[in-house]
């Protein structure tokens, strides 16, 4: 369980939580998560979303939660009273807009606005971190959304040059060099620069956001047995290995390329603080085997802390009350811990004052 964070600015962490797709399980997992009082030890989350969808979830689950509407994070109390759910309504949808499993264009527009507003609040330091509930990329794209997904949209809003996807739980953390790419394209996409950038962003996040002073990072090979001296492929010798050699003088421990079939077990046993995987399924199959319910999706490389649930909109069970809130609870707790660690790091190493070159 998360320890109550301490920092020079604010003891309680304000987390902006987007509802996600109002026709999916987002509203339900929010209500379920908010009913667990452990979530609010040092944390004050505020939801950005639609009032009608949230009230529907409260009614479905027969929840005793009291919904409180706010216009701005400045209206939040200093501490979170029990059984309160604070909502900033960003839309006023009708019943016809939010049928379970079939989002309307109005619902999709509302979903996009939730993300935009929560990102702006966090960039403006009105909230300490951003946590997102699931969206349906296909539905958003049919409504004119031009970004591949959540992460790319937030990357654009924050003007971040490079973002790394990490999935994390208490026993494993995995960063990905390539993400949603076909397996046939992966070898051509892996370059020395991309491997190095992924490792560096992962190392910085482990130090700044996870509070690990000297992180140990293992890098998986692309091929079976990490190529076995080029018998099964040359990427380890010609790309991954040289990239790691350039990082040997860095202020963290990086090793590899390791055989992919053993490196995750070693990380699970505590030998490494994170594994950098070459492609999506290489990293996420072992991660989800261990952390299927409590895994958290994290966007590294942003100027703000952003976490997300590690599951989709689950249209097949939306409206049934069966969705699990475990990933959302973990994502909110981790967002609070990461933002507290980031503030501590900032206090220890403040930005240098601006130069005066006119003298």
MARVEXVO-748838 format. One record per atom (N, C-alpha, C): residue in one letter; x, y, z. Coordinates in steps of 0.05 Angstrom, whole numbers, padded with zeros to 5 digits, always signed. Layout:
MARVEXVO-748838
AXYZ
...
end
This chain:
MARVEXVO-748838
X+00017-00024+00000
X+00000+00000+00000
X+00018+00025+00000
X+00009+00045-00014
X+00024+00070-00016
X+00027+00083+00011
X+00051+00093+00016
X+00055+00109+00040
X+00048+00138+00035
X+00038+00151+00055
X+00030+00179+00051
X+00054+00196+00042
X+00053+00208+00019
X+00076+00223+00009
X+00080+00249+00024
X+00105+00257+00026
X+00112+00283+00038
X+00128+00299+00017
X+00123+00324+00015
X+00138+00341-00004
X+00136+00370+00005
X+00153+00387-00005
X+00154+00414+00005
X+00129+00431-00002
X+00113+00422-00021
X+00091+00439-00030
X+00063+00430-00019
X+00058+00404-00020
X+00031+00395-00013
X+00033+00367-00002
X+00022+00362+00021
X+00023+00335+00033
X+00004+00316+00019
X-00019+00326+00012
X-00039+00308-00002
X-00036+00312-00032
X-00036+00290-00046
X-00032+00291-00075
X-00058+00292-00090
X-00061+00312-00106
X-00086+00316-00122
X-00081+00302-00150
X-00098+00283-00156
X-00095+00267-00180
X-00119+00272-00198
X-00114+00282-00222
X-00136+00285-00242
X-00141+00258-00256
X-00165+00248-00253
X-00172+00221-00264
X-00192+00225-00286
X-00185+00217-00310
X-00205+00219-00332
X-00223+00195-00332
X-00248+00200-00338
X-00268+00178-00338
X-00263+00158-00360
X-00250+00166-00382
X-00248+00149-00405
X-00274+00148-00420
X-00278+00126-00434
X-00303+00122-00450
X-00326+00119-00431
X-00346+00136-00431
X-00369+00134-00413
X-00386+00110-00418
X-00383+00097-00442
X-00399+00074-00449
X-00384+00048-00442
X-00360+00050-00431
X-00345+00027-00423
X-00346+00024-00393
X-00326+00011-00381
X-00326+00005-00353
X-00313+00028-00336
X-00304+00049-00349
X-00291+00071-00334
X-00307+00081-00311
X-00333+00089-00315
X-00349+00099-00292
X-00352+00078-00270
X-00355+00053-00277
X-00359+00032-00257
X-00334+00028-00240
X-00311+00027-00253
X-00286+00022-00237
X-00280+00046-00220
X-00287+00070-00229
X-00283+00094-00212
X-00300+00091-00187
X-00325+00085-00189
X-00343+00083-00166
X-00332+00061-00147
X-00325+00038-00158
X-00315+00016-00141
X-00289+00024-00127
X-00271+00037-00142
X-00245+00045-00129
X-00250+00065-00107
X-00268+00084-00111
X-00273+00105-00091
X-00285+00094-00066
X-00297+00070-00067
X-00310+00059-00043
X-00289+00046-00025
X-00264+00043-00034
X-00243+00032-00017
X-00228+00055-00003
X-00233+00058+00022
X-00222+00081+00037
X-00191+00081+00037
X-00178+00058+00032
X-00149+00058+00031
X-00138+00075+00009
X-00153+00080-00012
X-00144+00095-00035
X-00137+00124-00027
X-00149+00134-00006
X-00148+00163+00000
X-00128+00170+00022
X-00109+00152+00027
X-00089+00158+00047
X-00068+00176+00033
X-00070+00202+00037
X-00052+00220+00025
X-00058+00227-00004
X-00082+00219-00014
X-00089+00224-00041
X-00117+00236-00043
X-00120+00256-00060
X-00147+00268-00065
X-00151+00267-00096
X-00164+00247-00106
X-00169+00245-00135
X-00194+00261-00142
X-00194+00273-00166
X-00217+00286-00177
X-00222+00276-00205
X-00247+00269-00211
X-00254+00257-00237
X-00262+00279-00256
X-00253+00276-00281
X-00262+00293-00303
X-00279+00275-00321
X-00304+00282-00324
X-00321+00265-00340
X-00350+00275-00340
X-00368+00257-00346
X-00396+00264-00349
X-00412+00256-00325
X-00428+00275-00315
X-00444+00270-00291
X-00464+00248-00295
X-00478+00247-00317
X-00499+00227-00321
X-00487+00199-00321
X-00464+00195-00335
X-00452+00169-00335
X-00443+00160-00308
X-00433+00179-00292
X-00423+00172-00265
X-00446+00166-00247
X-00467+00182-00248
X-00491+00176-00231
X-00503+00149-00239
X-00503+00142-00265
X-00513+00116-00273
X-00497+00094-00260
X-00470+00097-00259
X-00453+00076-00246
X-00458+00075-00216
X-00462+00098-00203
X-00468+00098-00174
X-00494+00083-00169
X-00515+00088-00186
X-00540+00074-00183
X-00537+00044-00189
X-00522+00037-00210
X-00519+00009-00217
X-00506-00007-00194
X-00487+00005-00181
X-00472-00008-00159
X-00484-00004-00132
X-00506+00011-00131
X-00519+00017-00105
X-00499+00029-00085
X-00483+00047-00095
X-00462+00058-00080
X-00471+00081-00061
X-00460+00083-00037
X-00467+00105-00019
X-00451+00131-00025
X-00435+00131-00046
X-00418+00154-00052
X-00435+00179-00056
X-00425+00201-00047
X-00438+00227-00051
X-00422+00242-00072
X-00436+00249-00094
X-00423+00262-00116
X-00422+00292-00111
X-00398+00304-00113
X-00395+00333-00109
X-00383+00345-00135
X-00397+00364-00146
X-00387+00377-00171
X-00369+00401-00164
X-00347+00403-00179
X-00329+00426-00175
X-00323+00438-00202
X-00316+00463-00202
X-00308+00477-00227
X-00278+00478-00231
X-00263+00476-00209
X-00234+00479-00211
X-00221+00465-00187
X-00197+00454-00191
X-00184+00440-00168
X-00181+00457-00143
X-00180+00484-00147
X-00179+00502-00124
X-00202+00499-00105
X-00224+00487-00114
X-00247+00483-00097
X-00246+00458-00080
X-00225+00441-00084
X-00223+00417-00069
X-00215+00422-00040
X-00225+00406-00022
X-00217+00410+00006
X-00189+00402+00011
X-00179+00408+00035
X-00151+00400+00042
X-00149+00370+00046
X-00169+00357+00055
X-00169+00328+00058
X-00195+00317+00046
X-00193+00292+00038
X-00216+00280+00024
X-00236+00269+00045
X-00260+00280+00047
X-00280+00268+00065
X-00289+00241+00055
X-00296+00224+00074
X-00305+00197+00067
X-00331+00198+00050
X-00332+00179+00032
X-00356+00175+00015
X-00362+00199-00004
X-00342+00214-00010
X-00345+00236-00029
X-00330+00230-00055
X-00343+00236-00077
X-00330+00233-00103
X-00332+00260-00117
X-00309+00273-00121
X-00308+00299-00133
X-00307+00296-00164
X-00324+00311-00177
X-00326+00309-00206
X-00325+00337-00218
X-00308+00340-00238
X-00310+00364-00255
X-00324+00356-00281
X-00349+00364-00284
X-00364+00356-00308
X-00354+00370-00333
X-00344+00355-00353
X-00335+00367-00377
X-00355+00363-00400
X-00378+00351-00394
X-00398+00347-00415
X-00425+00343-00402
X-00446+00346-00418
X-00474+00342-00408
X-00487+00323-00428
X-00480+00298-00427
X-00490+00279-00446
X-00518+00269-00439
X-00533+00260-00459
X-00560+00249-00455
X-00557+00219-00454
X-00579+00206-00446
X-00579+00177-00445
X-00573+00164-00472
X-00583+00177-00493
X-00579+00166-00520
X-00550+00168-00529
X-00534+00184-00515
X-00506+00187-00522
X-00488+00166-00510
X-00498+00152-00489
X-00480+00134-00474
X-00492+00106-00471
X-00501+00094-00492
X-00509+00066-00489
X-00485+00049-00483
X-00488+00029-00466
X-00466+00012-00459
X-00454-00001-00485
X-00428+00001-00488
X-00414-00013-00510
X-00416+00000-00537
X-00429+00023-00539
X-00433+00035-00566
X-00432+00066-00564
X-00408+00077-00561
X-00406+00106-00556
X-00414+00123-00580
X-00428+00144-00574
X-00437+00163-00595
X-00414+00182-00601
X-00418+00198-00622
X-00398+00218-00629
X-00396+00239-00606
X-00418+00245-00593
X-00417+00264-00571
X-00401+00252-00548
X-00404+00227-00543
X-00389+00214-00521
X-00359+00214-00527
X-00352+00209-00553
X-00324+00210-00561
X-00312+00237-00557
X-00327+00258-00565
X-00317+00285-00562
X-00313+00291-00532
X-00331+00282-00515
X-00329+00286-00486
X-00304+00272-00476
X-00299+00248-00485
X-00275+00233-00477
X-00249+00248-00483
X-00248+00259-00507
X-00224+00274-00515
X-00221+00299-00498
X-00243+00313-00492
X-00241+00337-00476
X-00232+00331-00447
X-00240+00308-00437
X-00231+00300-00410
X-00201+00298-00409
X-00189+00285-00429
X-00160+00282-00430
X-00146+00309-00433
X-00158+00326-00450
X-00146+00352-00455
X-00146+00369-00429
X-00168+00369-00416
X-00171+00386-00391
X-00153+00375-00369
X-00153+00349-00365
X-00136+00337-00344
X-00107+00342-00349
X-00098+00341-00374
X-00070+00346-00381
X-00064+00376-00375
X-00082+00394-00382
X-00077+00422-00378
X-00075+00428-00348
X-00093+00417-00332
X-00092+00421-00303
X-00065+00412-00292
X-00056+00389-00301
X-00031+00378-00290
X-00007+00394-00300
X-00007+00403-00325
X+00014+00420-00335
X+00015+00446-00319
X-00008+00457-00312
X-00010+00482-00297
X-00006+00478-00267
X-00001+00453-00258
X+00004+00446-00230
X-00020+00450-00212
X-00044+00450-00224
X-00068+00450-00208
X-00073+00423-00196
X-00064+00402-00210
X-00064+00375-00200
X-00035+00365-00202
X-00029+00344-00186
X-00001+00335-00184
X+00005+00313-00205
X-00015+00300-00215
X-00011+00278-00234
X-00037+00272-00249
X-00034+00257-00270
X-00056+00250-00288
X-00059+00220-00289
X-00083+00210-00285
X-00089+00181-00288
X-00112+00178-00306
X-00110+00160-00325
X-00131+00157-00346
X-00144+00130-00345
X-00171+00131-00349
X-00187+00107-00352
X-00188+00100-00382
X-00197+00076-00389
X-00194+00066-00417
X-00212+00080-00437
X-00201+00083-00461
X-00216+00093-00484
X-00216+00071-00506
X-00234+00075-00525
X-00235+00056-00548
X-00224+00071-00572
X-00200+00063-00581
X-00187+00078-00602
X-00203+00077-00628
X-00215+00055-00634
X-00231+00053-00659
X-00254+00073-00659
X-00268+00075-00636
X-00291+00093-00635
X-00281+00122-00637
X-00259+00129-00624
X-00248+00156-00626
X-00240+00162-00655
X-00227+00143-00668
X-00218+00148-00696
X-00242+00152-00714
X-00264+00138-00710
X-00288+00142-00726
X-00300+00169-00722
X-00294+00181-00699
X-00304+00208-00693
X-00285+00230-00701
X-00263+00223-00715
X-00245+00243-00725
X-00220+00247-00708
X-00215+00231-00688
X-00192+00233-00671
X-00168+00224-00687
X-00147+00241-00690
X-00126+00235-00709
X-00102+00221-00696
X-00101+00218-00670
X-00078+00206-00656
X-00082+00176-00653
X-00060+00161-00653
X-00063+00132-00650
X-00076+00124-00624
X-00071+00140-00603
X-00083+00134-00577
X-00078+00155-00556
X-00085+00148-00531
X-00081+00166-00508
X-00053+00178-00507
X-00033+00161-00508
X-00006+00169-00503
X+00003+00190-00523
X-00002+00185-00549
X+00006+00204-00570
X-00008+00231-00567
X-00033+00230-00559
X-00048+00255-00555
X-00036+00271-00532
X-00030+00258-00510
X-00018+00272-00487
X+00010+00281-00494
X+00025+00265-00509
X+00051+00273-00519
X+00050+00299-00535
X+00029+00301-00552
X+00026+00325-00568
X+00018+00349-00551
X+00000+00345-00532
X-00009+00367-00514
X+00014+00378-00497
X+00032+00360-00490
X+00055+00369-00473
X+00080+00375-00489
X+00078+00372-00516
X+00101+00377-00534
X+00126+00362-00525
X+00122+00336-00520
X+00144+00319-00511
X+00156+00305-00536
X+00182+00306-00539
X+00195+00295-00563
X+00195+00265-00565
X+00197+00251-00542
X+00198+00222-00543
X+00185+00211-00517
X+00167+00192-00520
X+00154+00180-00497
X+00158+00150-00498
X+00163+00138-00475
X+00167+00109-00472
X+00144+00097-00457
X+00134+00075-00466
X+00113+00061-00452
X+00125+00041-00433
X+00117+00043-00407
X+00125+00024-00387
X+00100+00012-00375
X+00101-00014-00370
X+00081-00028-00354
X+00094-00036-00328
X+00081-00032-00306
X+00094-00036-00280
X+00075-00049-00260
X+00086-00065-00243
X+00073-00076-00219
X+00093-00078-00197
X+00086-00090-00175
X+00104-00091-00152
X+00128-00109-00157
X+00126-00128-00176
X+00148-00147-00181
X+00162-00143-00207
X+00150-00130-00226
X+00163-00126-00253
X+00157-00098-00263
X+00177-00087-00277
X+00173-00063-00292
X+00185-00068-00320
X+00170-00062-00341
X+00180-00067-00368
X+00175-00043-00385
X+00196-00033-00398
X+00194-00012-00418
X+00197-00024-00446
X+00185-00011-00466
X+00185-00022-00493
X+00199-00003-00512
X+00217-00015-00529
X+00231+00000-00550
X+00211+00006-00573
X+00196-00015-00581
X+00175-00011-00601
X+00149-00019-00587
X+00126-00008-00596
X+00101-00013-00582
X+00081-00027-00600
X+00064-00012-00612
X+00042-00024-00628
X+00051-00026-00657
X+00069-00045-00662
X+00079-00050-00689
X+00077-00080-00696
X+00072-00086-00721
X+00071-00114-00729
X+00099-00126-00725
X+00098-00152-00718
X+00123-00166-00713
X+00142-00165-00737
X+00131-00165-00761
X+00148-00165-00785
X+00164-00139-00787
X+00153-00117-00776
X+00167-00091-00779
X+00187-00086-00757
X+00185-00100-00735
X+00201-00094-00711
X+00231-00093-00717
X+00244-00113-00730
X+00273-00112-00733
X+00283-00087-00747
X+00268-00078-00767
X+00277-00054-00782
X+00274-00028-00765
X+00257-00029-00745
X+00252-00005-00729
X+00272-00002-00706
X+00285-00023-00699
X+00304-00022-00677
X+00331-00011-00686
X+00338+00011-00674
X+00364+00025-00681
X+00379+00030-00655
X+00405+00036-00658
X+00421+00043-00634
X+00409+00066-00620
X+00401+00087-00635
X+00391+00111-00623
X+00365+00105-00607
X+00347+00089-00618
X+00322+00083-00605
X+00326+00067-00580
X+00344+00047-00581
X+00350+00031-00558
X+00362+00049-00536
X+00381+00065-00543
X+00394+00083-00523
X+00374+00102-00511
X+00357+00114-00528
X+00337+00133-00517
X+00318+00120-00498
X+00309+00096-00505
X+00290+00081-00487
X+00303+00075-00460
X+00328+00066-00461
X+00342+00060-00436
X+00346+00085-00419
X+00354+00107-00432
X+00359+00132-00417
X+00334+00143-00405
X+00312+00143-00419
X+00287+00153-00408
X+00277+00135-00386
X+00281+00109-00389
X+00274+00090-00367
X+00290+00095-00342
X+00316+00099-00346
X+00334+00104-00323
X+00327+00129-00309
X+00321+00150-00324
X+00314+00176-00312
X+00288+00173-00296
X+00269+00159-00306
X+00244+00155-00292
X+00248+00138-00266
X+00264+00118-00268
X+00269+00102-00244
X+00282+00118-00222
X+00300+00136-00229
X+00313+00153-00209
X+00294+00175-00199
X+00282+00189-00217
X+00266+00212-00209
X+00238+00205-00199
X+00225+00187-00212
X+00197+00181-00206
X+00193+00157-00188
X+00212+00138-00188
X+00210+00115-00171
X+00228+00116-00147
X+00245+00137-00146
X+00263+00140-00123
X+00285+00119-00120
X+00295+00109-00143
X+00316+00089-00143
X+00342+00103-00151
X+00360+00108-00133
X+00384+00125-00139
X+00401+00113-00161
X+00406+00087-00161
X+00424+00074-00180
X+00409+00050-00193
X+00391+00056-00211
X+00375+00034-00222
X+00391+00013-00238
X+00381-00011-00237
X+00393-00034-00251
X+00374-00041-00274
X+00383-00037-00298
X+00366-00041-00322
X+00377-00064-00339
X+00360-00084-00344
X+00368-00105-00362
X+00355-00101-00389
X+00370-00105-00410
X+00359-00101-00437
X+00357-00129-00450
X+00333-00135-00460
X+00329-00161-00473
X+00339-00161-00502
X+00349-00183-00511
X+00355-00186-00539
X+00330-00188-00556
X+00333-00186-00582
X+00310-00189-00600
X+00306-00218-00607
X+00327-00234-00610
X+00326-00261-00621
X+00328-00282-00599
X+00320-00306-00604
X+00323-00328-00585
X+00352-00330-00575
X+00356-00334-00549
X+00382-00336-00537
X+00399-00311-00542
X+00386-00288-00546
X+00400-00263-00552
X+00418-00266-00576
X+00408-00281-00596
X+00423-00285-00621
X+00443-00307-00621
X+00452-00315-00597
X+00473-00336-00594
X+00496-00332-00614
X+00511-00309-00610
X+00534-00302-00626
X+00527-00301-00656
X+00504-00289-00662
X+00495-00284-00689
X+00484-00309-00703
X+00482-00331-00689
X+00471-00355-00701
X+00442-00352-00708
X+00427-00337-00691
X+00398-00333-00696
X+00391-00305-00703
X+00410-00288-00709
X+00405-00260-00716
X+00428-00243-00708
X+00432-00220-00721
X+00455-00203-00716
X+00448-00177-00701
X+00422-00173-00695
X+00415-00148-00682
X+00429-00143-00655
X+00434-00165-00640
X+00447-00162-00614
X+00476-00152-00618
X+00490-00163-00638
X+00518-00155-00643
X+00520-00128-00656
X+00502-00122-00674
X+00505-00098-00691
X+00490-00074-00681
X+00469-00078-00665
X+00453-00055-00657
X+00450-00053-00626
X+00439-00073-00614
X+00433-00071-00585
X+00459-00070-00568
X+00478-00088-00574
X+00503-00088-00559
X+00518-00062-00561
X+00523-00051-00585
X+00536-00025-00588
X+00521-00003-00573
X+00495-00003-00574
X+00480+00018-00559
X+00486+00017-00530
X+00487-00007-00518
X+00492-00010-00490
X+00521-00003-00483
X+00539-00008-00501
X+00567-00001-00495
X+00570+00029-00493
X+00554+00044-00507
X+00556+00074-00505
X+00544+00084-00479
X+00529+00067-00465
X+00517+00075-00440
X+00532+00065-00415
X+00554+00053-00419
X+00569+00040-00397
X+00578+00060-00376
X+00583+00085-00384
X+00593+00105-00365
X+00570+00121-00353
X+00545+00113-00357
X+00522+00127-00346
X+00520+00121-00316
X+00504+00138-00302
X+00501+00136-00273
X+00479+00116-00266
X+00479+00094-00280
X+00461+00071-00273
X+00474+00046-00285
X+00464+00023-00277
X+00475-00002-00286
X+00457-00013-00308
X+00469-00017-00331
X+00454-00028-00354
X+00469-00052-00364
X+00455-00074-00369
X+00468-00098-00378
X+00451-00111-00400
X+00464-00128-00416
X+00451-00142-00437
X+00468-00141-00463
X+00456-00149-00485
X+00429-00160-00487
X+00427-00188-00474
X+00405-00191-00459
X+00401-00216-00445
X+00382-00234-00461
X+00384-00260-00458
X+00365-00278-00471
X+00337-00272-00461
X+00318-00267-00479
X+00291-00259-00470
X+00277-00280-00453
X+00284-00306-00456
X+00269-00326-00442
X+00277-00329-00413
X+00298-00315-00404
X+00307-00317-00376
X+00307-00290-00362
X+00309-00268-00377
X+00314-00242-00364
X+00290-00233-00346
X+00265-00240-00354
X+00242-00232-00338
X+00241-00247-00312
X+00248-00272-00313
X+00250-00288-00288
X+00270-00275-00269
X+00293-00267-00279
X+00313-00255-00262
X+00303-00229-00251
X+00289-00213-00267
X+00278-00188-00257
X+00257-00194-00235
X+00240-00214-00239
X+00220-00222-00220
X+00233-00229-00193
X+00257-00242-00195
X+00272-00250-00171
X+00286-00227-00158
X+00286-00203-00170
X+00298-00180-00158
X+00326-00172-00168
X+00335-00185-00189
X+00362-00178-00200
X+00362-00151-00214
X+00340-00142-00224
X+00338-00117-00239
X+00314-00100-00230
X+00317-00074-00234
X+00295-00056-00228
X+00275-00053-00251
X+00285-00058-00275
X+00267-00057-00299
X+00280-00072-00321
X+00264-00081-00340
X+00273-00094-00364
X+00264-00077-00388
X+00282-00073-00406
X+00275-00060-00432
X+00271-00081-00452
X+00247-00084-00463
X+00240-00104-00483
X+00240-00092-00510
X+00245-00108-00531
X+00247-00098-00558
X+00219-00094-00571
X+00199-00109-00563
X+00173-00106-00576
X+00151-00113-00556
X+00126-00106-00564
X+00103-00107-00547
X+00099-00133-00532
X+00096-00155-00547
X+00089-00180-00533
X+00113-00192-00519
X+00137-00186-00527
X+00160-00196-00513
X+00160-00187-00484
X+00152-00161-00480
X+00152-00150-00453
X+00126-00154-00438
X+00103-00153-00452
X+00078-00152-00438
X+00067-00180-00431
X+00075-00200-00446
X+00066-00227-00438
X+00076-00234-00410
X+00102-00232-00404
X+00110-00238-00376
X+00099-00218-00356
X+00097-00193-00363
X+00086-00173-00345
X+00057-00180-00337
X+00041-00187-00357
X+00013-00192-00351
X+00009-00219-00338
X+00027-00237-00342
X+00026-00263-00328
X+00027-00258-00298
X+00044-00239-00290
X+00048-00233-00261
X+00028-00212-00252
X+00022-00192-00268
X+00006-00169-00259
X-00018-00164-00277
X-00033-00185-00282
X-00056-00183-00300
X-00077-00163-00290
X-00082-00163-00264
X-00102-00145-00253
X-00090-00118-00243
X-00067-00119-00231
X-00056-00095-00218
X-00034-00081-00233
X-00030-00088-00259
X-00011-00074-00275
X-00019-00046-00281
X+00001-00028-00284
X-00004+00000-00290
X+00012+00008-00315
X-00002+00022-00332
X+00011+00033-00356
X+00021+00061-00350
X+00047+00066-00355
X+00059+00092-00349
X+00072+00104-00374
X+00068+00129-00378
X+00081+00144-00400
X+00106+00158-00390
X+00129+00148-00397
X+00155+00160-00388
X+00164+00181-00409
X+00177+00201-00399
X+00187+00222-00417
X+00170+00246-00419
X+00148+00247-00405
X+00130+00270-00404
X+00139+00290-00383
X+00131+00316-00385
X+00137+00335-00364
X+00118+00332-00340
X+00098+00315-00343
X+00079+00309-00321
X+00079+00279-00316
X+00069+00271-00293
X+00066+00243-00286
X+00039+00234-00298
X+00040+00213-00314
X+00015+00202-00326
X+00016+00171-00323
X-00005+00161-00309
X-00009+00132-00308
X-00036+00126-00319
X-00040+00100-00324
X-00066+00091-00336
X-00071+00063-00327
X-00097+00055-00329
X-00104+00027-00325
X-00091+00011-00347
X-00087-00015-00341
X-00075-00033-00361
X-00097-00051-00372
X-00119-00039-00381
X-00140-00055-00394
X-00157-00037-00411
X-00174-00048-00427
X-00191-00033-00445
X-00218-00026-00434
X-00236-00018-00452
X-00262-00009-00444
X-00281-00032-00436
X-00274-00056-00443
X-00289-00080-00435
X-00319-00077-00440
X-00325-00071-00465
X-00353-00067-00472
X-00371-00091-00466
X-00358-00115-00467
X-00374-00139-00462
X-00385-00142-00434
X-00373-00128-00415
X-00383-00129-00387
X-00392-00102-00377
X-00390-00081-00393
X-00399-00055-00384
X-00428-00055-00377
X-00435-00043-00355
X-00463-00043-00346
X-00471-00066-00329
X-00452-00085-00324
X-00458-00109-00308
X-00449-00107-00280
X-00431-00087-00274
X-00420-00085-00248
X-00398-00104-00241
X-00388-00119-00262
X-00368-00140-00257
X-00339-00130-00260
X-00335-00106-00270
X-00308-00097-00276
X-00292-00093-00250
X-00266-00101-00252
X-00249-00099-00228
X-00235-00071-00227
X-00235-00059-00203
X-00222-00032-00201
X-00192-00034-00193
X-00181-00058-00192
X-00154-00062-00180
X-00133-00046-00196
X-00134-00047-00223
X-00114-00033-00239
X-00117-00002-00235
X-00142+00008-00233
X-00145+00036-00229
X-00135+00045-00202
X-00141+00030-00181
X-00131+00036-00155
X-00100+00037-00155
X-00088+00017-00167
X-00059+00016-00169
X-00048+00040-00185
X-00062+00047-00206
X-00052+00070-00223
X-00054+00096-00208
X-00075+00100-00193
X-00077+00125-00177
X-00056+00126-00155
X-00053+00104-00141
X-00032+00103-00120
X-00004+00108-00131
X+00002+00095-00154
X+00028+00099-00166
X+00032+00127-00176
X+00011+00139-00187
X+00013+00167-00196
X+00020+00185-00173
X+00007+00181-00150
X+00013+00197-00126
X+00041+00193-00116
X+00050+00168-00116
X+00078+00163-00107
X+00098+00175-00126
X+00094+00172-00152
X+00112+00182-00171
X+00114+00213-00170
X+00091+00226-00167
X+00092+00255-00165
X+00106+00265-00140
X+00102+00250-00118
X+00116+00257-00093
X+00146+00254-00096
X+00154+00231-00109
X+00183+00227-00114
X+00194+00248-00132
X+00179+00256-00152
X+00188+00276-00171
X+00192+00303-00157
X+00174+00310-00139
X+00178+00335-00124
X+00202+00334-00106
X+00206+00311-00094
X+00230+00308-00077
X+00256+00312-00094
X+00256+00299-00117
X+00279+00302-00135
X+00283+00331-00143
X+00261+00344-00149
X+00263+00372-00157
X+00273+00390-00135
X+00265+00384-00110
X+00274+00399-00087
X+00304+00395-00082
X+00313+00370-00087
X+00341+00364-00083
X+00359+00375-00105
X+00348+00377-00129
X+00364+00387-00152
X+00347+00408-00167
X+00344+00431-00155
X+00327+00451-00168
X+00338+00460-00194
X+00321+00470-00212
X+00330+00480-00237
X+00348+00504-00233
X+00370+00507-00249
X+00387+00530-00245
X+00373+00556-00253
X+00381+00579-00240
X+00368+00604-00247
X+00374+00611-00276
X+00356+00627-00289
X+00361+00634-00317
X+00386+00652-00319
X+00400+00648-00341
X+00424+00664-00345
X+00417+00692-00354
X+00433+00711-00346
X+00430+00739-00355
X+00453+00745-00373
X+00448+00743-00399
X+00470+00747-00419
X+00472+00776-00428
X+00457+00794-00415
X+00458+00822-00424
X+00479+00838-00409
X+00490+00826-00388
X+00509+00841-00372
X+00535+00844-00388
end
